[in-house]
Amino acid sequence: MKVEIWSDITCPWCYVAQARFEKALAAFPHRAAVEVEHKSYELEPGRAKGDVEPIIKVLMKGKGWTEEQALANERNLTAQSAGEGLPYVAGRDHGSTFHIHRLLHFAKARGKQHELVKALYRANFGEEGSLFADDERLVALAAEVGLDADAARKVLAAPEAYADDVRADEREGAQLGVAGVPFFVFDRQYGVSGAQSAEAFTRALTQAWGDRSPLQAVEGADDAHVCGPDGCPVPH
């Protein structure tokens, strides 16, 4: 079974949802048969890479909130994260994530996508310092999960490297009706939106697993020779 997760590194509910989903997945009896793939989604696709602001100012401008309302939102997210055992530093920076999604596709090609997603979430929400002010912090995180630092640096320096992969994810998400993140797709049968509880993710995994459609034999097809665990029998 395959689970696809559309998310953005600047999305705090994606951070929380990832932890809740992992909790459900760890206890799922068929965990070894579940493939998880992370998909790109930009909350602000038109934002320039160098346009970095404190999240408090972003919330005040984007939502029309007062500073106190924005700070209260951060306090709520701190509590929600703590409930999942996650660190959360209020007042983080906010910026474009297109280049980060490109780096994630680079990591995916090398089998390190999930590790880098977790490292990026931790760095953005749980540690001091901006994830957007300097590419070298991204390079260091890539190296931390086992990726080649020089190769990661080259990807970040080349604006079109893995750009088509990011855009393909975003087009695919739009076709599936993904209008916000986090959004989980289970075996292309079920969609789950938002930072659901671990119990809700458990129900989704169980239902998707149980509803997998077995392959149906084509009517009228003759028996033919096949290879199996015992080898390939040769007819006499």
N, C-alpha and C positions, 0 to 999 in steps of 0.2 A: 504494500500500500504506500502511496506517496502523499505527503503533505507539503503543500507550497504555502509560503508565508510572505505576503506582501507587507513591507514595513519600511520605515525611514529611521535613521539613526537619531534624528532630532525629536522623535516622537516618544514622549515619556510613557505613554500607555503601551507602546510596542515593547519597551524595556520591561514593564511589569508583566505584560502578557507572555513574553518569552519565558520568563521564570515560571509562570503558572502552567504554561504548556509543557515545559520540560519536566515539571513535577508530575503531571499526568502521564507523560510519555514514559518516564522512568518506571512507573508502576504498571504500565500496560503489558499484559501477558505476551503480546506479539511484538514487543519493541524491536527485536532483531530484524523483523520483516518490514519495518517502517522506514522509508526514505524521506528525509526532510530537505527541502530546497528553499533557500531564501531568494526572494524576488525584489527587484528595485521599485521604489515608489518615492517620488519627491513631493514633500509637502509644499515646497515653493520652487517649482521648476524654472521660474524665470529669474531667480535671485543670482546675482553675480558672485563669483567665487570670493572676491575680496570684500564683499559686503557683510561684515560681521558686527553684531550688536548684542548687548546683554538681553537675555530672554525677558526680563522685566519690561524693558522698553518695547520689545516686540509685542508682548501681550497688551500693553497699554495702547499702542497704535493700532494693532490689528483687531482687537476686540472692544476697544473703547473703554477699557477698564481704568479705574484709578490705580495708583501705585499700591495702595493697601489691598485692593482686590487681586492684583497680580501676585503680591507677596503671599496672600492667603492661599492662592492656587498652588504656589510652590510648597507651602507648608502641608497642604493636603497630599501633594505628590510625594513629599518626604515621608509622610505617614504610610501611604499606600506602598511605597517601596520597602519601608522597614518591615511591613507586614509579610513581605516575601523574603526577608533576609537580605535585601539589596541596599547598598549604600546610595545616598542621594545628597548631592551638594546643591542647595538652592542658589539661584542666581547665575546659572551657567551662561555661556555664550551661545549664540544661535547664528547659523550661516548656511550657505549652499551645501548640498550633499551630493551633487552630481559626480564630482571627482571621487568622493568616498564610495559611491556605488560602483564606479569604474574599478576602484581598487578591490572591491568585494568580488567582482567578476574575475579579476586576476587571481584572487585567492581561490575562487571556485575552480578555476582551471587547474589548480595545483592541490585540490583536495583539502583546502584549509578555510573554506568559506564560513562554516559554523564557528570555528575558533575565532576568526577575525570579527565576526558579528558580535560575539560576546565581549571581546576585548574592547571594541568600539563603544558598545553600550556602557561598559564599566568606566571607560575613560571620559565619556561625555557626561554621564550623570553622577558618577560616584567619585570623581577625582577633581582636584583643583586644576585650573589651567584650561585654556581654550583648545578645542579639537580642530578649530578652523583657522587659527592665526598662523600656523606654521606647518607645512607639509612634513617637516622632519618628525613631528610627533606621530603622524600617521605611519611614516616609515619605521619608526621605533616599534609601534604596535604590530606592524606586519612582521618585523624581525622577531618579536616576542613570541608569535605563534608559529615560527619556523619558516617563514618566507624569506627569500633573499632580499636584503635591504636595497642593494643597488638596482635590482630588477623592479622593486616596488617604487623606488624613486623615479625611475625612467617612465613607468606607467603614469605617475602623477604629473610628470613634466610634459607628457604627450596628450593634449586635450582630446584627441580622437581615439586613444587606446581604450578599447572595450566600450566605447560610447554607444556603438550599435547594439550591444548586448543590453545596456541599460534601457535604451529606447524601446527595444523589443519587449522587455519585461513590462514596461509601462503601457505599451499598446495592448499587450496580452491582458493585462489587468483591466484596462478600460473595456475590452471586449467581454470580459467576464462580469463586468459591473462593479469593479472595485472603485469605490468613490471616497474611501477613507481607510486609514490603517490604525491598528493592525487588522489584516484580513487573512484568514486561514482557509485554504481550499483542500478538502479531503478527497483524494482520488477523483477529482473533477466531478464529484457527485454532490458534495455539501460545502456550503460556505458558512464560515463563522466570523462575525465581525466584532471587533472590540476586545478589550481586556477582560475576557470571561474568567470565571473562577476555574480552578483546577478541576473541579467536579464537572463543570460544563465541558471542558476539553476531554475529560475521560469519556463522557457520554458521546461526544462527537467521534472519538476514535473507535469506540465500541460499535456505534451504529454504522460507521463507514466500513469497518472490517466485516461486520455481519452482512452488509448489503452488497458486498463485492459479487459481481455477476460471473459465475463460472463460464468458461468457454463452451459454446454449443457446437456440436458436430454438424457439418454441412450435410444436409439430406442428399442421399443418392451417391455419396462418395464411396468408392470401393476401399477395402482394406489394402494397405500398401506396406512395404517393408520399412521398418524404423530401426534406429539404433537406440539402445537403452543401457541401463546399468550393467547388464550382462554381456554387452558387446553388440555386434551387428551380425545377426544370423544370415547365413547365405542359403538361399533356397536350393533344394536338390532338383 
